[in-house]
Amino acid sequence: MLKLRSHLLIVAATGLLWGCSFIDNNITPMFTGEEPTDEDQGTSSASGTGAAPETVAIPPSAAETGAAPGAPAAPAAPPAVGTGSYTTAPAAPPPAVGTGNYPPAPLTPAPAAPPAVGTGNYTPAPVTPGAATGTYVGQKVANLRGDLTRLQTNINQHNQELQTARTQMASDAAAYYNLVATISSRLQVGTTPGNPQLLAQWNQAQVALDRVSADITRLNSISNEAASDSALAAYILESVRAAYSLQGAVDEDHRQLNILENDVNRTVVLIDRLLNDLSGDISRQTAYVTNERRNLTVLSLAIKNGELYGQSLANRAFSTAAPQQTASSRPVAGGQPLMVIRFDRANVSYDQALYSAVSRALERRPGAVFSVVAVAPSSGTAGQVALNSTTAKRNAESVVRTLTDMGLPADRISISATTSATAQSNEVQVYVR
């Protein structure tokens, strides 16, 4: 028994010594980082095929990293501000300034512009043809279709006459304005009173304006004929609508009546447009000729005096008539006169100053009424006072004629006479009321 226990102790001691040797030879070098020698790897080499040993890297423990036991590993610290690298996929470089290509999307085509005023074309669409049906209603439809065709022929003729008249009016107006511009430019730089060359050009301008007036007469004639065609179109339309109630019609007859009614309605609308535009042309041209006749009158006065004035005073005032003014022997009481014309010498030139003063007054008050007062000195003998009063009245009448020549309506002018102790010579005073 004692021998057996001694034998077991010897075996245990031997195993302990062999284990320490294994740990020292195989495990310890891995912790120290030393490469094992061939003697240390004798057991492995002896048992292997002679291949190189495999080294297994062991990560550092928590104690080595300084972390608390059992705590999770700290994440990697982010890079410092300004030191990070943010590499992106390479992008195409932008085009150099001024070399970029920016094609725009195609634009939507703009609608066709409407024709200018006074340039409309009034050509009707052709009448839709139809086949004969052999019925009484079919014959009626054919007759009405023929009436509409003749009506449209008349409209085409009116349209051609209107276009010709408009072309002629444009040519006559251009000729008139060229002559007026030539006269005005000559007066602007200055010329002699009553220049015969300007008088000849003024007569030519008068003839050109008369031609424009004749063109208005042609427009009135076209308008009258178009009004007759409008009545005929209304009759055809009523006849078409009445044909729906006729007996003995087939479906084809009513179908053709529907088409014919549409054609007549389009023709009626076209005639209405033609009449409306003719009315506008006539009104516009009539006002134009009236104003230019007044301007020609003022231009005639300017040629007579050799100095340029401007447009007619009537064109600056309201077209409504002012109350009729009658001559009176009483002067205007109170207020400052718009202008005082002293006739202290022969051939007093007052036209330009009078035109400017009245023109400015009409700009401020288009409905103004003017009073012309003849003022004579009251000093001297009775014969001298009477002679001065007669001369002052004659001067006042001359001023009134000048105002009417400038285009101021006569019903906006009143004339009166008086004497004054402060007047040194005959005067004409113009007041605004």
Secondary structure, 3 states (H helix, E strand, C coil): CHHHHHHHHHHHHHHHHHHHHHHHHHHHHHHHCCCCCCCCCHHHHHHCCCCCCCCCCCCCCHHHHCCCCCCCCCCCCCCCCCCCCCCCCCCCCCCCCCCCCCCCCCCCCCCCCCCCCCCCCCCCCCCCCCCCCCCHHHHHHHHHHHHHHHHHHHHHHHHHHHHHHHHHHHHHHHHHHHHHHHHHHHHHHCCCCCCHHHHHHHHHHHHHHHHHHHHHHHHHHHHHHHHHHHHHHHHHHHHHHHHCCCCCCCHHHHHHHHHHHHHHHHHHHHHHHHHHHHHHHHHHHHHHHHHHHHHHHHHHHHHHHCCCCCCCHHHHCCCCCCCCCCCCCCCCCCCCCCEEEECCCCCCCCHHHHHHHHHHHHHHCCCCCEEEEEEEECCCCHHHHHHHHHHHHHHHHHHHHHHHHCCCCHHHEEEEEEEECCCCCCEEEEEEC
